[in-house]
Amino acid sequence: MPESKVNIALDGSPLDGGVLARLSRVEVRESDDGPTVAILRFRVAQEASGEIFPLDGDFFQPGTRVAVDLAAPGGLTTRMLEGFVTHLRPHFEGIEANCYVEVLAMDAVALLDAGERVATYEDVTDAEAATAVFDRYGLRGEVADTPARHQLEGQLLTQRESDWRFLRRLARRNGFCCYFEPDANNAGEVVAYFRPRALTDPPQADLTILREGANLKWIDFQHTMTGPVGAVGAAIDPLTKRLVRTGTRGAASPMGSEAAIAAVESGLGGAGADVLRTLLRDPVPADTAISQEGVSANDAAGFILQARGELDPALYRGLLRARRPVLIKGVGRRLAGSWYARSVRTVMDEGALTQTFVAERNALDPSGSEDFGQVAEEVQAQ
């Protein structure tokens, strides 16, 4: 029977076999709103000299590069992390067999969030500023365009935080995600993404329950039916002395046949709620910038359906990944269809692989264009 697989590399070389043999648990956390983090747990042993192996070795030092590869039983090997050692967490008990050390590693955010800087960016868009940050670290960027340009004589773009927090600020006001992933086609390379959620990318293989080919252990849903249903904002343009405002609608297409937020707005309004939108705090006081910020906030407000579940990768025959769409079926008509996998937690404990996830959606009912029935092997081969 196929087994789960794990490989660890330090500074480009395979981890020492004696250390790898003591690996008992691997956890990788991915999210579209934060860094990818790996937690590696090693059983420790007290040697005759009194040293603790591998804790007292020189394996895990500050700045050490770490690569983590995982494969589901019968699935393809996936590089989950290219990052750096960030923490060591030894744990001791009175029984030596219960003692271990955890090694924490983080993607490129470990470098981008290491310190703060003051910088200005003249005559650039947010996308061009993000590219400039990626260039500082030699990262290849996949950067989507942003509409507003910040002029020297107008609204100068200023940074007074770490590069990572600066990127997150720019991403948030444009409705973008910023994250780092290993390049699947170039080992050791990392791609820096600054772009909207990949809602229309080809979906991952079906997550299935209560049907033939089931691969979910359980799944819970939440449909939020409270306000606010969107956002509005206004500011005074300091150059033209004009009041500039956001719109009241987003631009994201529904992931199903019916946008879910419309029914909430109608229902709350009919019940007597006369204020249904939140206020944007300190939006950029310029026409194009505040318009984009309003669109982004209204798009985000529409994702009022959430799914949380646990997947068996052996039955899925692959690994679910965050930051991508995925199809869910076997849960009735209203909830079936394409969902956006916001975060995934992958755990291999003593060789057994499990995944838990959080997914979101802005619509009810399938759109009718879903290609249900694919398995992970077929999707990965495309």
Helices and strands as residue ranges (DSSP letters): E 5-10, E 13-14, H 17-20, E 23-31, E 37-43, E 45-46, E 52-53, E 65-71, E 78-91, G 96-98, E 100-106, H 109-112, E 116-121, E 124-125, H 126-136, E 140-143, E 149-150, E 157-162, H 163-174, E 176-182, E 190-196, E 204-208, E 216-223, E 230-232, E 234-236, E 243-245, E 258-259, H 260-271, E 277-279, H 287-301, E 305-311, H 313-316, E 324-329, E 337-349, E 352-361, E 363-364, H 376-381
